[in-house]
Amino acid sequence: MWLEIGAGTGVHALACAAQHPQVQLVAIERTADKFATFARALAAQPQPNLTALHADALPWVVHAVPPARLARVFILYPNPEPHNRAQRWLNMPFFAFLLSRMQAGATQVLASNLPAYVEEAEQQAREVWQLPLSRHVITADAVGGGRTRFEQKYLARGEPCSELRLIKPAGYRTPFDDWQAPA
């Protein structure tokens, strides 16, 4: 199973599901208007391997995803939380829980147009979470014009877009590896 957190209007989720029909993709969007657009697009272009959810990703992951289930996680252009660094993905305690839901060797893709956000996330991944990673510059050619509406807009304006690919190594342990929410 692959998971996209903050799927927005579903541009990436729809394309990803079409490109990877063998993978079950769950795409979550919390914002009502963005999710409504996503739901309409999915109804017009059904993908049997795509589940679109209007939900808050944190409680949904806690209650619905068993340990070591996710093979890939996408967090593309998250809110940078300029006034609350503690709510940035790699700064949250929840990040340990998300890692516990990932399989050994699973990849997490985090993309942003804010160099400082990517640099902070890279530092957290290396120093706090001790995860191997790679960092890539995103170009319109490499991603077919943009994977999300935000990415399309940023690339069209010439903003620097980057992504981190974090890997969960074999043997990586979190305090939540064996915990599962009661039914």
C-alpha positions in Angstrom: 0.0 0.0 0.0 1.1 3.5 -0.8 -0.1 6.6 1.1 -0.4 10.2 0.0 -0.9 12.7 2.8 -2.3 16.0 1.8 -3.5 14.9 -1.7 -5.1 18.3 -2.5 -7.2 18.1 -5.6 -5.8 14.7 -6.5 -3.6 15.5 -9.4 -0.7 13.4 -8.2 -2.9 10.6 -6.8 -4.8 10.1 -10.0 -1.6 10.0 -12.2 0.2 7.8 -9.7 -2.6 5.3 -9.5 -2.8 5.2 -13.3 1.0 4.7 -13.6 1.1 2.0 -10.9 -2.1 -0.2 -11.3 -0.6 -3.0 -9.2 -0.3 -0.7 -6.1 -3.2 0.2 -3.8 -2.9 4.0 -3.2 -4.7 5.7 -0.4 -4.8 9.5 -0.8 -6.0 11.7 2.1 -7.1 15.3 2.0 -8.4 17.2 5.0 -9.6 20.4 3.3 -13.3 20.1 2.2 -13.1 22.1 -1.0 -9.9 20.4 -2.3 -11.3 17.0 -1.5 -14.6 17.8 -3.3 -12.5 18.6 -6.4 -10.5 15.4 -6.0 -13.7 13.3 -5.5 -15.2 14.8 -8.8 -12.0 14.1 -10.7 -11.9 10.5 -9.4 -15.6 10.0 -10.3 -14.8 11.2 -13.9 -11.6 9.1 -14.1 -12.2 6.0 -11.8 -9.1 4.2 -10.6 -9.9 0.9 -8.9 -6.5 1.0 -7.1 -7.1 4.5 -5.6 -9.0 5.2 -2.4 -9.6 8.9 -1.8 -10.4 9.9 1.8 -11.6 13.1 3.3 -9.9 12.9 6.7 -7.2 14.1 8.9 -4.2 11.9 8.1 -2.8 11.6 11.7 -5.8 9.9 13.3 -6.5 7.9 10.2 -3.0 6.5 10.1 -3.1 5.7 13.8 -6.4 3.8 13.5 -6.3 2.3 10.1 -2.7 1.4 9.2 -1.1 -1.6 10.8 2.6 -1.7 11.5 5.0 -2.1 8.6 2.2 -1.9 6.0 3.3 1.1 3.8 5.7 0.7 1.0 5.7 4.4 0.0 4.5 7.7 1.5 4.1 11.0 -0.4 4.0 14.3 1.4 4.1 16.8 -1.5 4.2 20.5 -0.7 2.9 20.4 2.9 2.0 23.5 4.7 5.3 24.9 5.9 3.8 26.0 9.3 5.8 29.2 9.3 4.6 30.1 12.8 4.9 26.7 14.4 8.0 24.7 13.5 6.8 21.9 15.8 4.0 21.1 13.3 6.4 20.4 10.4 6.4 16.7 9.5 9.9 15.7 10.6 9.6 17.8 13.7 6.5 16.1 15.0 6.5 13.1 17.4 4.0 11.6 15.0 6.8 11.1 12.5 8.0 8.2 14.6 4.6 6.6 14.4 4.5 7.1 10.6 7.9 5.4 10.3 6.5 2.5 12.3 3.8 2.0 9.7 6.4 1.8 6.9 8.0 -1.4 5.8 11.7 -1.9 5.8 13.1 -0.4 2.6 10.0 1.8 2.2 10.5 5.3 0.7 9.0 8.6 1.9 8.9 11.4 -0.6 8.8 14.9 0.8 8.7 17.9 -1.7 8.7 21.6 -1.2 9.5 24.9 -2.9 11.0 26.3 0.2 14.8 25.7 0.4 14.8 26.3 4.2 12.0 23.8 4.7 13.9 21.1 2.7 17.2 21.9 4.5 15.5 21.6 7.9 13.8 18.3 7.0 17.1 16.9 5.6 18.8 17.9 8.9 16.1 16.3 11.0 16.1 13.1 8.8 19.8 12.7 9.3 20.4 13.9 12.8 17.1 13.0 14.7 15.7 10.1 12.7 19.0 8.8 11.4 17.5 7.9 8.0 19.4 7.5 4.7 18.1 9.9 2.1 18.7 11.5 -1.2 17.9 15.0 -2.2 16.8 16.0 -5.8 16.1 19.2 -7.6 12.7 18.9 -9.3 12.4 20.2 -12.9 9.3 20.4 -15.0 10.8 17.9 -17.5 11.5 15.3 -14.8 7.9 15.4 -13.4 6.0 16.0 -16.6 5.2 19.6 -15.8 4.4 19.0 -12.2 2.9 16.3 -10.0 0.6 18.6 -8.0 -1.1 21.9 -8.7 1.3 23.5 -6.3 4.3 22.0 -8.0 3.0 23.1 -11.4 2.6 26.7 -10.1 6.0 26.8 -8.5 7.8 25.4 -11.5 6.0 27.8 -13.8 7.2 30.7 -11.7 10.7 29.4 -11.7 10.8 28.7 -8.0 13.3 26.1 -6.8 11.5 22.8 -6.0 13.3 20.0 -4.3 12.4 16.6 -2.9 13.9 14.3 -0.2 13.6 10.6 -0.6 13.9 9.1 2.9 14.4 5.3 3.2 13.4 3.2 6.3 16.3 0.9 6.8 15.9 -2.8 7.7 16.1 -3.2 11.5 15.0 0.4 12.1 13.0 0.5 15.4 10.5 3.0 16.8 8.5 2.8 20.1 5.4 2.1 18.0 6.5 -0.9 15.9 4.2 -3.4 17.7 1.4 -1.0 18.8 -2.0 -1.1 17.1 -5.1 0.9 18.0 -7.8 -1.1 19.7 -10.6 -2.2 17.4 
